[in-house]
Every structure is written in structure tokens, then in C-alpha cells.
């Protein structure tokens, strides 16, 4: 197997650059920097205005949705059960036969997570 000799390659460059390329490059970069510093102010203002408008629209839409949902939900007087509700449940339970009462108690005791964790 033939080994490659790096010493024979030398320092040949396969690419070449036109004369005065780097001098012209500096001038081109400076012109682009000048153009970028003058133009973005108006673009930045327009971008900030767009963001502010989008934020305002989003807040308004959220508030409108909140009020629509609140207006359509049924308003309950109390979330907690009152004493009258418990009394009616006790009355209905008292009217059941003893076998039905025992069955209901057994079902609730087996499936209740708070009694049987």
C-alpha cells in the first residue's frame, strides 16, 4: 500500500482572490452598516406597534370570551347542599325496606374511597 507524502503537496492554494478584494470588502461592509442603522428605526416602531395591537386584541378576545361564558353558565344559589336536601334524602332512605337500606349501605361502604382507602 502506497503512503501519502504531505511534504510533496506543498502550500499551493486552489483558490485565488481578485486584487483589492479586501479593500473593497471593508467599504462594502461599512456601507451596509450605515444602511442598517438608518432603516431599522421605522421597522422597529412598526414591529412594536404590531406586537402591541396583537396583545390588545388577545386581551379583548379573552375578556369577551370570559364574559360570554359567565353569562351563559347557569347561576346556582349555593354549591353546598342545604339541610333541606339532607332531610329529603333521609326521608327517602327511611321509606326503603330494610333489605334495600342494607344493600345501599353495603355498596357505599365498599366503593367509598374515603372510608376504604
Buried (B, 14 or more C-beta within 10 A) or exposed (E): EEEEEEEEEEEEEEEEEEEEEEEEEEEEEEEEEEEEEEEEEEEEEEEEEEEEEEEEEEEEEEEEEEEEEEEEEEEEEEEEEEEEEEEEEEEEEEEEEEEEEEEEEEEEEEEEEEEEE
